[in-house]
Amino acid sequence: MHPSQITEWKRQLQERAADVFSTAGTPSSEPPVDLKALHVKISQLTLENDFLEGALPKAGLLSAKR
């Protein structure tokens, strides 16, 4: 790290530190990511994994579990 970079970061922190903590008491009503979409994706991947775990032995391939 170059000393001038650290000095710049320190200056930015001093100027904006209040902004970082100004919204701490007001939580957002919506999460930063779409939880419903993530749950759908997790369900899809779980279903695919379960299917493939059953299909591999039937196809005569190696087991998915190592």
N, CA, C and O atoms as a Tripos MOL2 file, in Angstrom:
@<TRIPOS>MOLECULE
protein
  264   263    66     0     0
PROTEIN
NO_CHARGES

@<TRIPOS>ATOM
      1 N           0.8310   -1.1810    0.0000 N.3       1 MET1
      2 CA          0.0000    0.0000    0.0000 C.3       1 MET1
      3 C           0.8770    1.2450    0.0000 C.2       1 MET1
      4 O           1.8660    1.3470    0.7270 O.2       1 MET1
      5 N           0.4890    2.1470   -0.8110 N.am      2 HIS2
      6 CA          1.2010    3.4260   -0.8600 C.3       2 HIS2
      7 C           0.6170    4.3460    0.2070 C.2       2 HIS2
      8 O          -0.6010    4.3970    0.3750 O.2       2 HIS2
      9 N           1.4620    5.0710    0.9250 N.am      3 PRO3
     10 CA          0.9680    5.9510    1.9880 C.3       3 PRO3
     11 C          -0.0750    6.9650    1.5130 C.2       3 PRO3
     12 O          -0.9800    7.3220    2.2680 O.2       3 PRO3
     13 N           0.0450    7.4230    0.2900 N.am      4 SER4
     14 CA         -0.9370    8.3980   -0.1970 C.3       4 SER4
     15 C          -2.3260    7.7640   -0.3510 C.2       4 SER4
     16 O          -3.3380    8.4420   -0.1790 O.2       4 SER4
     17 N          -2.3760    6.4610   -0.6760 N.am      5 GLN5
     18 CA         -3.6590    5.7710   -0.7880 C.3       5 GLN5
     19 C          -4.3320    5.6840    0.5760 C.2       5 GLN5
     20 O          -5.5350    5.9140    0.6950 O.2       5 GLN5
     21 N          -3.5670    5.3570    1.5890 N.am      6 ILE6
     22 CA         -4.1170    5.2780    2.9450 C.3       6 ILE6
     23 C          -4.5940    6.6480    3.4040 C.2       6 ILE6
     24 O          -5.6420    6.7600    4.0400 O.2       6 ILE6
     25 N          -3.8420    7.6770    3.0910 N.am      7 THR7
     26 CA         -4.2400    9.0420    3.4460 C.3       7 THR7
     27 C          -5.5490    9.4120    2.7530 C.2       7 THR7
     28 O          -6.4110   10.0490    3.3580 O.2       7 THR7
     29 N          -5.6990    9.0220    1.5040 N.am      8 GLU8
     30 CA         -6.9290    9.3060    0.7600 C.3       8 GLU8
     31 C          -8.1170    8.5780    1.3810 C.2       8 GLU8
     32 O          -9.1920    9.1600    1.5270 O.2       8 GLU8
     33 N          -7.9350    7.3190    1.7440 N.am      9 TRP9
     34 CA         -9.0110    6.5590    2.3820 C.3       9 TRP9
     35 C          -9.4080    7.1880    3.7120 C.2       9 TRP9
     36 O         -10.5910    7.2680    4.0430 O.2       9 TRP9
     37 N          -8.4290    7.6230    4.4540 N.am     10 LYS10
     38 CA         -8.7050    8.2540    5.7490 C.3      10 LYS10
     39 C          -9.5150    9.5320    5.5450 C.2      10 LYS10
     40 O         -10.4640    9.7960    6.2840 O.2      10 LYS10
     41 N          -9.1410   10.3180    4.5480 N.am     11 ARG11
     42 CA         -9.8620   11.5510    4.2600 C.3      11 ARG11
     43 C         -11.3040   11.2440    3.8630 C.2      11 ARG11
     44 O         -12.2300   11.9170    4.3170 O.2      11 ARG11
     45 N         -11.5000   10.2330    3.0180 N.am     12 GLN12
     46 CA        -12.8450    9.8510    2.5980 C.3      12 GLN12
     47 C         -13.6810    9.3740    3.7820 C.2      12 GLN12
     48 O         -14.8670    9.6890    3.8740 O.2      12 GLN12
     49 N         -13.0720    8.6250    4.6740 N.am     13 LEU13
     50 CA        -13.7870    8.1640    5.8560 C.3      13 LEU13
     51 C         -14.2160    9.3340    6.7260 C.2      13 LEU13
     52 O         -15.3510    9.3750    7.2020 O.2      13 LEU13
     53 N         -13.3260   10.2730    6.9330 N.am     14 GLN14
     54 CA        -13.6510   11.4210    7.7710 C.3      14 GLN14
     55 C         -14.7860   12.2410    7.1640 C.2      14 GLN14
     56 O         -15.6110   12.7920    7.8930 O.2      14 GLN14
     57 N         -14.8310   12.3250    5.8480 N.am     15 GLU15
     58 CA        -15.8790   13.0990    5.1870 C.3      15 GLU15
     59 C         -17.2220   12.3690    5.1800 C.2      15 GLU15
     60 O         -18.2710   13.0070    5.2640 O.2      15 GLU15
     61 N         -17.1990   11.0440    5.0800 N.am     16 ARG16
     62 CA        -18.4310   10.2810    4.8600 C.3      16 ARG16
     63 C         -18.8100    9.3360    5.9990 C.2      16 ARG16
     64 O         -19.7510    8.5570    5.8450 O.2      16 ARG16
     65 N         -18.1240    9.3750    7.1150 N.am     17 ALA17
     66 CA        -18.3960    8.4200    8.1970 C.3      17 ALA17
     67 C         -19.8260    8.5380    8.7060 C.2      17 ALA17
     68 O         -20.4580    7.5270    9.0130 O.2      17 ALA17
     69 N         -20.3380    9.7450    8.7990 N.am     18 ALA18
     70 CA        -21.7040    9.9290    9.2960 C.3      18 ALA18
     71 C         -22.7240    9.2930    8.3540 C.2      18 ALA18
     72 O         -23.7470    8.7830    8.8120 O.2      18 ALA18
     73 N         -22.4640    9.3130    7.0580 N.am     19 ASP19
     74 CA        -23.3900    8.7230    6.0920 C.3      19 ASP19
     75 C         -23.4810    7.2060    6.2450 C.2      19 ASP19
     76 O         -24.5370    6.6200    6.0080 O.2      19 ASP19
     77 N         -22.3940    6.5810    6.6350 N.am     20 VAL20
     78 CA        -22.3670    5.1280    6.7650 C.3      20 VAL20
     79 C         -23.3420    4.6670    7.8350 C.2      20 VAL20
     80 O         -24.0280    3.6600    7.6640 O.2      20 VAL20
     81 N         -23.4050    5.3990    8.9340 N.am     21 PHE21
     82 CA        -24.2190    4.9780   10.0620 C.3      21 PHE21
     83 C         -25.5510    5.7160   10.1630 C.2      21 PHE21
     84 O         -26.3040    5.4800   11.1070 O.2      21 PHE21
     85 N         -25.8570    6.5870    9.2340 N.am     22 SER22
     86 CA        -27.0780    7.3830    9.3340 C.3      22 SER22
     87 C         -28.3410    6.5550    9.1380 C.2      22 SER22
     88 O         -29.3880    6.9180    9.6750 O.2      22 SER22
     89 N         -28.2840    5.4520    8.3880 N.am     23 THR23
     90 CA        -29.4690    4.6350    8.1400 C.3      23 THR23
     91 C         -29.4900    3.3740    8.9880 C.2      23 THR23
     92 O         -30.2850    2.4740    8.7140 O.2      23 THR23
     93 N         -28.6520    3.2770    9.9980 N.am     24 ALA24
     94 CA        -28.5720    2.0580   10.8030 C.3      24 ALA24
     95 C         -29.8720    1.7780   11.5430 C.2      24 ALA24
     96 O         -30.2140    0.6130   11.7480 O.2      24 ALA24
     97 N         -30.5980    2.7960   11.9450 N.am     25 GLY25
     98 CA        -31.8280    2.6020   12.7000 C.3      25 GLY25
     99 C         -33.0440    2.3410   11.8440 C.2      25 GLY25
    100 O         -34.1090    2.0330   12.3780 O.2      25 GLY25
    101 N         -32.9220    2.4540   10.5300 N.am     26 THR26
    102 CA        -34.0610    2.2620    9.6380 C.3      26 THR26
    103 C         -33.7800    1.1080    8.6790 C.2      26 THR26
    104 O         -33.2360    1.3170    7.5950 O.2      26 THR26
    105 N         -34.1520   -0.1140    9.0800 N.am     27 PRO27
    106 CA        -33.8910   -1.2510    8.2000 C.3      27 PRO27
    107 C         -34.7500   -1.1780    6.9400 C.2      27 PRO27
    108 O         -35.8750   -0.6800    6.9650 O.2      27 PRO27
    109 N         -34.2090   -1.6710    5.8690 N.am     28 SER28
    110 CA        -34.9190   -1.6820    4.5960 C.3      28 SER28
    111 C         -36.0730   -2.6770    4.6630 C.2      28 SER28
    112 O         -35.9460   -3.7440    5.2640 O.2      28 SER28
    113 N         -37.1920   -2.3280    4.0500 N.am     29 SER29
    114 CA        -38.3410   -3.2270    4.0600 C.3      29 SER29
    115 C         -38.1230   -4.4160    3.1310 C.2      29 SER29
    116 O         -38.7280   -5.4710    3.3240 O.2      29 SER29
    117 N         -37.2740   -4.2570    2.1350 N.am     30 GLU30
    118 CA        -36.9850   -5.3370    1.2080 C.3      30 GLU30
    119 C         -35.5380   -5.7700    1.3600 C.2      30 GLU30
    120 O         -34.6610   -4.9230    1.5310 O.2      30 GLU30
    121 N         -35.2670   -7.0630    1.3010 N.am     31 PRO31
    122 CA        -33.8750   -7.5130    1.3660 C.3      31 PRO31
    123 C         -33.1320   -7.0730    0.1040 C.2      31 PRO31
    124 O         -33.7600   -6.8160   -0.9230 O.2      31 PRO31
    125 N         -31.8140   -6.9830    0.1700 N.am     32 PRO32
    126 CA        -31.0470   -6.5290   -0.9930 C.3      32 PRO32
    127 C         -31.0800   -7.5070   -2.1630 C.2      32 PRO32
    128 O         -30.7230   -7.1390   -3.2830 O.2      32 PRO32
    129 N         -31.5010   -8.7420   -1.9230 N.am     33 VAL33
    130 CA        -31.6200   -9.7240   -3.0000 C.3      33 VAL33
    131 C         -33.0360  -10.2820   -2.9970 C.2      33 VAL33
    132 O         -33.7520  -10.1680   -2.0030 O.2      33 VAL33
    133 N         -33.4300  -10.8750   -4.0900 N.am     34 ASP34
    134 CA        -34.7640  -11.4550   -4.2170 C.3      34 ASP34
    135 C         -34.7500  -12.8610   -3.6110 C.2      34 ASP34
    136 O         -34.3300  -13.8220   -4.2550 O.2      34 ASP34
    137 N         -35.2130  -12.9650   -2.3700 N.am     35 LEU35
    138 CA        -35.1840  -14.2470   -1.6690 C.3      35 LEU35
    139 C         -36.0800  -15.2830   -2.3280 C.2      35 LEU35
    140 O         -35.7520  -16.4700   -2.3350 O.2      35 LEU35
    141 N         -37.1980  -14.8530   -2.8770 N.am     36 LYS36
    142 CA        -38.1090  -15.8000   -3.5250 C.3      36 LYS36
    143 C         -37.4200  -16.4670   -4.7210 C.2      36 LYS36
    144 O         -37.5250  -17.6790   -4.9060 O.2      36 LYS36
    145 N         -36.7260  -15.6800   -5.5180 N.am     37 ALA37
    146 CA        -36.0140  -16.2360   -6.6750 C.3      37 ALA37
    147 C         -34.9020  -17.1820   -6.2280 C.2      37 ALA37
    148 O         -34.6680  -18.2100   -6.8620 O.2      37 ALA37
    149 N         -34.2190  -16.8380   -5.1400 N.am     38 LEU38
    150 CA        -33.1630  -17.7160   -4.6330 C.3      38 LEU38
    151 C         -33.7360  -19.0370   -4.1300 C.2      38 LEU38
    152 O         -33.1420  -20.0920   -4.3540 O.2      38 LEU38
    153 N         -34.8760  -18.9920   -3.4580 N.am     39 HIS39
    154 CA        -35.4960  -20.2240   -2.9840 C.3      39 HIS39
    155 C         -35.9400  -21.1000   -4.1520 C.2      39 HIS39
    156 O         -35.8170  -22.3240   -4.0920 O.2      39 HIS39
    157 N         -36.4500  -20.4870   -5.2040 N.am     40 VAL40
    158 CA        -36.8440  -21.2400   -6.3960 C.3      40 VAL40
    159 C         -35.6240  -21.9180   -7.0140 C.2      40 VAL40
    160 O         -35.6900  -23.0850   -7.4000 O.2      40 VAL40
    161 N         -34.5200  -21.1960   -7.1070 N.am     41 LYS41
    162 CA        -33.2980  -21.7520   -7.6940 C.3      41 LYS41
    163 C         -32.7530  -22.8920   -6.8400 C.2      41 LYS41
    164 O         -32.3150  -23.9110   -7.3740 O.2      41 LYS41
    165 N         -32.7770  -22.7290   -5.5220 N.am     42 ILE42
    166 CA        -32.3090  -23.7850   -4.6240 C.3      42 ILE42
    167 C         -33.1620  -25.0360   -4.7980 C.2      42 ILE42
    168 O         -32.6350  -26.1480   -4.8440 O.2      42 ILE42
    169 N         -34.4670  -24.8580   -4.8940 N.am     43 SER43
    170 CA        -35.3710  -25.9980   -5.0900 C.3      43 SER43
    171 C         -35.0830  -26.7030   -6.4100 C.2      43 SER43
    172 O         -35.0690  -27.9320   -6.4770 O.2      43 SER43
    173 N         -34.8540  -25.9230   -7.4510 N.am     44 GLN44
    174 CA        -34.5630  -26.4910   -8.7670 C.3      44 GLN44
    175 C         -33.2700  -27.2990   -8.7250 C.2      44 GLN44
    176 O         -33.2270  -28.4200   -9.2310 O.2      44 GLN44
    177 N         -32.2240  -26.7460   -8.1340 N.am     45 LEU45
    178 CA        -30.9420  -27.4400   -8.0800 C.3      45 LEU45
    179 C         -31.0130  -28.6910   -7.2080 C.2      45 LEU45
    180 O         -30.3810  -29.7010   -7.5170 O.2      45 LEU45
    181 N         -31.7730  -28.6290   -6.1310 N.am     46 THR46
    182 CA        -31.9480  -29.7980   -5.2720 C.3      46 THR46
    183 C         -32.6480  -30.9120   -6.0300 C.2      46 THR46
    184 O         -32.2530  -32.0750   -5.9440 O.2      46 THR46
    185 N         -33.6840  -30.5590   -6.7700 N.am     47 LEU47
    186 CA        -34.4110  -31.5430   -7.5660 C.3      47 LEU47
    187 C         -33.4990  -32.1710   -8.6160 C.2      47 LEU47
    188 O         -33.5230  -33.3870   -8.8070 O.2      47 LEU47
    189 N         -32.6990  -31.3590   -9.2970 N.am     48 GLU48
    190 CA        -31.7750  -31.8760  -10.3060 C.3      48 GLU48
    191 C         -30.7520  -32.8170   -9.6830 C.2      48 GLU48
    192 O         -30.4590  -33.8730  -10.2440 O.2      48 GLU48
    193 N         -30.2090  -32.4440   -8.5280 N.am     49 ASN49
    194 CA        -29.2250  -33.2950   -7.8560 C.3      49 ASN49
    195 C         -29.8340  -34.6280   -7.4440 C.2      49 ASN49
    196 O         -29.2220  -35.6810   -7.6250 O.2      49 ASN49
    197 N         -31.0370  -34.5790   -6.8900 N.am     50 ASP50
    198 CA        -31.7070  -35.8120   -6.4820 C.3      50 ASP50
    199 C         -31.9530  -36.7180   -7.6890 C.2      50 ASP50
    200 O         -31.7560  -37.9310   -7.6100 O.2      50 ASP50
    201 N         -32.3800  -36.1310   -8.7920 N.am     51 PHE51
    202 CA        -32.6290  -36.9090  -10.0080 C.3      51 PHE51
    203 C         -31.3400  -37.5590  -10.5100 C.2      51 PHE51
    204 O         -31.3220  -38.7460  -10.8380 O.2      51 PHE51
    205 N         -30.2700  -36.7810  -10.5680 N.am     52 LEU52
    206 CA        -29.0100  -37.3070  -11.0900 C.3      52 LEU52
    207 C         -28.4090  -38.3680  -10.1750 C.2      52 LEU52
    208 O         -27.7930  -39.3190  -10.6570 O.2      52 LEU52
    209 N         -28.5760  -38.2200   -8.8680 N.am     53 GLU53
    210 CA        -28.0740  -39.2410   -7.9470 C.3      53 GLU53
    211 C         -28.7610  -40.5840   -8.1970 C.2      53 GLU53
    212 O         -28.1400  -41.6370   -8.0520 O.2      53 GLU53
    213 N         -30.0200  -40.5470   -8.5650 N.am     54 GLY54
    214 CA        -30.7310  -41.7840   -8.8710 C.3      54 GLY54
    215 C         -30.4460  -42.2980  -10.2660 C.2      54 GLY54
    216 O         -30.4540  -43.5080  -10.4930 O.2      54 GLY54
    217 N         -30.1930  -41.4020  -11.2030 N.am     55 ALA55
    218 CA        -30.0010  -41.7980  -12.5990 C.3      55 ALA55
    219 C         -28.6060  -42.3520  -12.8660 C.2      55 ALA55
    220 O         -28.4550  -43.2220  -13.7240 O.2      55 ALA55
    221 N         -27.5960  -41.8830  -12.1670 N.am     56 LEU56
    222 CA        -26.2330  -42.3430  -12.4300 C.3      56 LEU56
    223 C         -26.0610  -43.8450  -12.2010 C.2      56 LEU56
    224 O         -25.5180  -44.5230  -13.0730 O.2      56 LEU56
    225 N         -26.4940  -44.3840  -11.0790 N.am     57 PRO57
    226 CA        -26.3330  -45.8360  -10.9020 C.3      57 PRO57
    227 C         -27.1340  -46.6440  -11.9250 C.2      57 PRO57
    228 O         -26.6810  -47.7000  -12.3680 O.2      57 PRO57
    229 N         -28.3080  -46.1620  -12.3000 N.am     58 LYS58
    230 CA        -29.1320  -46.8680  -13.2870 C.3      58 LYS58
    231 C         -28.4680  -46.8730  -14.6570 C.2      58 LYS58
    232 O         -28.6520  -47.8080  -15.4360 O.2      58 LYS58
    233 N         -27.6950  -45.8310  -14.9520 N.am     59 ALA59
    234 CA        -27.0180  -45.7390  -16.2450 C.3      59 ALA59
    235 C         -25.6920  -46.4890  -16.2320 C.2      59 ALA59
    236 O         -25.0110  -46.5580  -17.2550 O.2      59 ALA59
    237 N         -25.3210  -47.0500  -15.0860 N.am     60 GLY60
    238 CA        -24.0770  -47.8020  -14.9960 C.3      60 GLY60
    239 C         -22.8600  -46.9140  -14.8470 C.2      60 GLY60
    240 O         -21.7330  -47.3640  -15.0500 O.2      60 GLY60
    241 N         -23.0730  -45.6710  -14.4990 N.am     61 LEU61
    242 CA        -21.9580  -44.7550  -14.3010 C.3      61 LEU61
    243 C         -21.5660  -44.7530  -12.8320 C.2      61 LEU61
    244 O         -22.2460  -45.3340  -11.9860 O.2      61 LEU61
    245 N         -20.4840  -44.1040  -12.5580 N.am     62 LEU62
    246 CA        -20.0200  -44.0210  -11.1790 C.3      62 LEU62
    247 C         -21.0420  -43.3220  -10.3050 C.2      62 LEU62
    248 O         -21.8560  -42.5280  -10.7760 O.2      62 LEU62
    249 N         -20.9810  -43.6250   -9.0700 N.am     63 SER63
    250 CA        -21.8750  -42.9830   -8.1120 C.3      63 SER63
    251 C         -21.5360  -41.5100   -7.9920 C.2      63 SER63
    252 O         -20.3750  -41.1220   -8.1190 O.2      63 SER63
    253 N         -22.5470  -40.6900   -7.7470 N.am     64 ALA64
    254 CA        -22.3320  -39.2540   -7.5920 C.3      64 ALA64
    255 C         -21.6150  -38.9510   -6.2890 C.2      64 ALA64
    256 O         -20.9220  -37.9390   -6.1790 O.2      64 ALA64
    257 N         -21.7760  -39.8210   -5.3020 N.am     65 LYS65
    258 CA        -21.1050  -39.6220   -4.0140 C.3      65 LYS65
    259 C         -19.6830  -40.1350   -4.1290 C.2      65 LYS65
    260 O         -19.4500  -41.2410   -4.6180 O.2      65 LYS65
    261 N         -18.7410  -39.3360   -3.6830 N.am     66 ARG66
    262 CA        -17.3350  -39.7550   -3.7960 C.3      66 ARG66
    263 C         -16.7480  -39.9960   -2.4580 C.2      66 ARG66
    264 O         -15.5750  -40.3550   -2.3540 O.2      66 ARG66
@<TRIPOS>BOND
     1     1     2 1
     2     2     3 1
     3     3     4 2
     4     3     5 am
     5     5     6 1
     6     6     7 1
     7     7     8 2
     8     7     9 am
     9     9    10 1
    10    10    11 1
    11    11    12 2
    12    11    13 am
    13    13    14 1
    14    14    15 1
    15    15    16 2
    16    15    17 am
    17    17    18 1
    18    18    19 1
    19    19    20 2
    20    19    21 am
    21    21    22 1
    22    22    23 1
    23    23    24 2
    24    23    25 am
    25    25    26 1
    26    26    27 1
    27    27    28 2
    28    27    29 am
    29    29    30 1
    30    30    31 1
    31    31    32 2
    32    31    33 am
    33    33    34 1
    34    34    35 1
    35    35    36 2
    36    35    37 am
    37    37    38 1
    38    38    39 1
    39    39    40 2
    40    39    41 am
    41    41    42 1
    42    42    43 1
    43    43    44 2
    44    43    45 am
    45    45    46 1
    46    46    47 1
    47    47    48 2
    48    47    49 am
    49    49    50 1
    50    50    51 1
    51    51    52 2
    52    51    53 am
    53    53    54 1
    54    54    55 1
    55    55    56 2
    56    55    57 am
    57    57    58 1
    58    58    59 1
    59    59    60 2
    60    59    61 am
    61    61    62 1
    62    62    63 1
    63    63    64 2
    64    63    65 am
    65    65    66 1
    66    66    67 1
    67    67    68 2
    68    67    69 am
    69    69    70 1
    70    70    71 1
    71    71    72 2
    72    71    73 am
    73    73    74 1
    74    74    75 1
    75    75    76 2
    76    75    77 am
    77    77    78 1
    78    78    79 1
    79    79    80 2
    80    79    81 am
    81    81    82 1
    82    82    83 1
    83    83    84 2
    84    83    85 am
    85    85    86 1
    86    86    87 1
    87    87    88 2
    88    87    89 am
    89    89    90 1
    90    90    91 1
    91    91    92 2
    92    91    93 am
    93    93    94 1
    94    94    95 1
    95    95    96 2
    96    95    97 am
    97    97    98 1
    98    98    99 1
    99    99   100 2
   100    99   101 am
   101   101   102 1
   102   102   103 1
   103   103   104 2
   104   103   105 am
   105   105   106 1
   106   106   107 1
   107   107   108 2
   108   107   109 am
   109   109   110 1
   110   110   111 1
   111   111   112 2
   112   111   113 am
   113   113   114 1
   114   114   115 1
   115   115   116 2
   116   115   117 am
   117   117   118 1
   118   118   119 1
   119   119   120 2
   120   119   121 am
   121   121   122 1
   122   122   123 1
   123   123   124 2
   124   123   125 am
   125   125   126 1
   126   126   127 1
   127   127   128 2
   128   127   129 am
   129   129   130 1
   130   130   131 1
   131   131   132 2
   132   131   133 am
   133   133   134 1
   134   134   135 1
   135   135   136 2
   136   135   137 am
   137   137   138 1
   138   138   139 1
   139   139   140 2
   140   139   141 am
   141   141   142 1
   142   142   143 1
   143   143   144 2
   144   143   145 am
   145   145   146 1
   146   146   147 1
   147   147   148 2
   148   147   149 am
   149   149   150 1
   150   150   151 1
   151   151   152 2
   152   151   153 am
   153   153   154 1
   154   154   155 1
   155   155   156 2
   156   155   157 am
   157   157   158 1
   158   158   159 1
   159   159   160 2
   160   159   161 am
   161   161   162 1
   162   162   163 1
   163   163   164 2
   164   163   165 am
   165   165   166 1
   166   166   167 1
   167   167   168 2
   168   167   169 am
   169   169   170 1
   170   170   171 1
   171   171   172 2
   172   171   173 am
   173   173   174 1
   174   174   175 1
   175   175   176 2
   176   175   177 am
   177   177   178 1
   178   178   179 1
   179   179   180 2
   180   179   181 am
   181   181   182 1
   182   182   183 1
   183   183   184 2
   184   183   185 am
   185   185   186 1
   186   186   187 1
   187   187   188 2
   188   187   189 am
   189   189   190 1
   190   190   191 1
   191   191   192 2
   192   191   193 am
   193   193   194 1
   194   194   195 1
   195   195   196 2
   196   195   197 am
   197   197   198 1
   198   198   199 1
   199   199   200 2
   200   199   201 am
   201   201   202 1
   202   202   203 1
   203   203   204 2
   204   203   205 am
   205   205   206 1
   206   206   207 1
   207   207   208 2
   208   207   209 am
   209   209   210 1
   210   210   211 1
   211   211   212 2
   212   211   213 am
   213   213   214 1
   214   214   215 1
   215   215   216 2
   216   215   217 am
   217   217   218 1
   218   218   219 1
   219   219   220 2
   220   219   221 am
   221   221   222 1
   222   222   223 1
   223   223   224 2
   224   223   225 am
   225   225   226 1
   226   226   227 1
   227   227   228 2
   228   227   229 am
   229   229   230 1
   230   230   231 1
   231   231   232 2
   232   231   233 am
   233   233   234 1
   234   234   235 1
   235   235   236 2
   236   235   237 am
   237   237   238 1
   238   238   239 1
   239   239   240 2
   240   239   241 am
   241   241   242 1
   242   242   243 1
   243   243   244 2
   244   243   245 am
   245   245   246 1
   246   246   247 1
   247   247   248 2
   248   247   249 am
   249   249   250 1
   250   250   251 1
   251   251   252 2
   252   251   253 am
   253   253   254 1
   254   254   255 1
   255   255   256 2
   256   255   257 am
   257   257   258 1
   258   258   259 1
   259   259   260 2
   260   259   261 am
   261   261   262 1
   262   262   263 1
   263   263   264 2
@<TRIPOS>SUBSTRUCTURE
     1 MET1         2 RESIDUE 1 A MET
     2 HIS2         6 RESIDUE 1 A HIS
     3 PRO3        10 RESIDUE 1 A PRO
     4 SER4        14 RESIDUE 1 A SER
     5 GLN5        18 RESIDUE 1 A GLN
     6 ILE6        22 RESIDUE 1 A ILE
     7 THR7        26 RESIDUE 1 A THR
     8 GLU8        30 RESIDUE 1 A GLU
     9 TRP9        34 RESIDUE 1 A TRP
    10 LYS10       38 RESIDUE 1 A LYS
    11 ARG11       42 RESIDUE 1 A ARG
    12 GLN12       46 RESIDUE 1 A GLN
    13 LEU13       50 RESIDUE 1 A LEU
    14 GLN14       54 RESIDUE 1 A GLN
    15 GLU15       58 RESIDUE 1 A GLU
    16 ARG16       62 RESIDUE 1 A ARG
    17 ALA17       66 RESIDUE 1 A ALA
    18 ALA18       70 RESIDUE 1 A ALA
    19 ASP19       74 RESIDUE 1 A ASP
    20 VAL20       78 RESIDUE 1 A VAL
    21 PHE21       82 RESIDUE 1 A PHE
    22 SER22       86 RESIDUE 1 A SER
    23 THR23       90 RESIDUE 1 A THR
    24 ALA24       94 RESIDUE 1 A ALA
    25 GLY25       98 RESIDUE 1 A GLY
    26 THR26      102 RESIDUE 1 A THR
    27 PRO27      106 RESIDUE 1 A PRO
    28 SER28      110 RESIDUE 1 A SER
    29 SER29      114 RESIDUE 1 A SER
    30 GLU30      118 RESIDUE 1 A GLU
    31 PRO31      122 RESIDUE 1 A PRO
    32 PRO32      126 RESIDUE 1 A PRO
    33 VAL33      130 RESIDUE 1 A VAL
    34 ASP34      134 RESIDUE 1 A ASP
    35 LEU35      138 RESIDUE 1 A LEU
    36 LYS36      142 RESIDUE 1 A LYS
    37 ALA37      146 RESIDUE 1 A ALA
    38 LEU38      150 RESIDUE 1 A LEU
    39 HIS39      154 RESIDUE 1 A HIS
    40 VAL40      158 RESIDUE 1 A VAL
    41 LYS41      162 RESIDUE 1 A LYS
    42 ILE42      166 RESIDUE 1 A ILE
    43 SER43      170 RESIDUE 1 A SER
    44 GLN44      174 RESIDUE 1 A GLN
    45 LEU45      178 RESIDUE 1 A LEU
    46 THR46      182 RESIDUE 1 A THR
    47 LEU47      186 RESIDUE 1 A LEU
    48 GLU48      190 RESIDUE 1 A GLU
    49 ASN49      194 RESIDUE 1 A ASN
    50 ASP50      198 RESIDUE 1 A ASP
    51 PHE51      202 RESIDUE 1 A PHE
    52 LEU52      206 RESIDUE 1 A LEU
    53 GLU53      210 RESIDUE 1 A GLU
    54 GLY54      214 RESIDUE 1 A GLY
    55 ALA55      218 RESIDUE 1 A ALA
    56 LEU56      222 RESIDUE 1 A LEU
    57 PRO57      226 RESIDUE 1 A PRO
    58 LYS58      230 RESIDUE 1 A LYS
    59 ALA59      234 RESIDUE 1 A ALA
    60 GLY60      238 RESIDUE 1 A GLY
    61 LEU61      242 RESIDUE 1 A LEU
    62 LEU62      246 RESIDUE 1 A LEU
    63 SER63      250 RESIDUE 1 A SER
    64 ALA64      254 RESIDUE 1 A ALA
    65 LYS65      258 RESIDUE 1 A LYS
    66 ARG66      262 RESIDUE 1 A ARG
